[in-house]
Amino acid sequence: MATVMAQAIESKVRAGLSVAHFELDNESHMHNVPAGSESHFRLVVVSDDFDGLLLVRRHQRIYALLSDELAGEVHALAMHTFTPEEWAKRGKDAEASPACRGGSGQ
């Protein structure tokens, strides 16, 4: 069952891009936050809209779509953005997020 924040993120991304594949994982439980938090997400988006765009431009597109969420409750958003061709070449897989280092500066 998707959370309120996850639903908002998915709705905005799908409304703003032509999405061929979408994954959104709430990774808040992997961080030092209260139970039930919706503050850390991992997003995988595959879209023809990314064709010809550098990675920074792809991320800027996502940032623009999710500006309210990123200015509020969402503390971290790990983005993996691919064209359908790139996604197929990767075997339809994106990197997992690294373990949280807890802000200790290690």
Secondary structure, 3 states (H helix, E strand, C coil): CCCHHHHHHHHHHHHHCCEEEEEEEECHHHCCCCCCCCCEEEEEEEEHHHCCCCHHHHHHHHHHHCHHHHHCCCCEEEEEEECHHHHHHCCCCCCCCCCCCCCCCC
